[in-house]
Amino acid sequence: MKRGHVPIRTCKGCGRKAEKSELIRLVWCEGSLQEDLGSRMSGRGVYTCRNKQCRSRLAKKKNILRRIIRQHG
């Protein structure tokens, strides 16, 4: 990575773009969504803001959750 480069990710709950470090990565593991705090878990993940509103919006977006589950299905 180049010096000064900051990875940008999009919250799948609200659509806000933010630095990767400001968001939480969720990964489908062992039958449920789990926080990937160190960004080390394998598999497809989604990013969401740290607030409860974005997490609840993400839970309602079934197509995104199905896509994650299908990868590990």
N, C-alpha and C positions, 0 to 999 in steps of 0.2 A: 504494500500500500504506500502511496506517496505521502510524504509529510504534509500535514494540513488537510488531507482528505477526510471528510466526515460522511459516513454512510447515512443515507436518508431512507426511511421506510414509511409506509402508509398504514395508518390504523384502519383495520377492516371493520371497526365499529362505527367510526364517524367520518373516515376519509381524510383526516388531517395528516399532513406530512410532517415528520419530525425526525430528529436525529435518532439513530438506532438505540442509543443509550437511554433515551427518554421513554421508550416503549417497552412492553413486555412481550416476549415471544412465547406463544403457546404451541405445543406439539401433542399429537395424538400418541399416547403411550399407555400400554397395559389397560386398554379399554376406556380411557378417559382423557380429556384434555388436561395437560399438566404444564406448569410454568417451566420454561427452560431458562433458568437464571443465568447460566454461563454461556448460553448459545452453543452448547456442545452436544445436545441430543440430536440423533439422526432423524431423518424424515422431514416431511413437509411441515412447515410451521406457518403461523400467521402472527402478525404483530397487532397489538391493541394498546390503547392508552391505559394508564394505570388506574383510571377512575371506574367506578361501578357502572356508570351509564353506558360507557363503550363496551364493557364486557357483556352487559345484558343485551345490547343491540346485536353484538356478535352472536350470542346464543340464539337469537331469533332468526339469524340468516342461515337457514338450513342448507342452502346450496354450498356455502363455504365449508360448513362442517362436514357435509357429505364428501366433498372433494378431499378433505384431509383424511377422513376415515377410509375412503377408497384406496388411498395410497398404502394403507397398512392393513387393509381388509381381510 
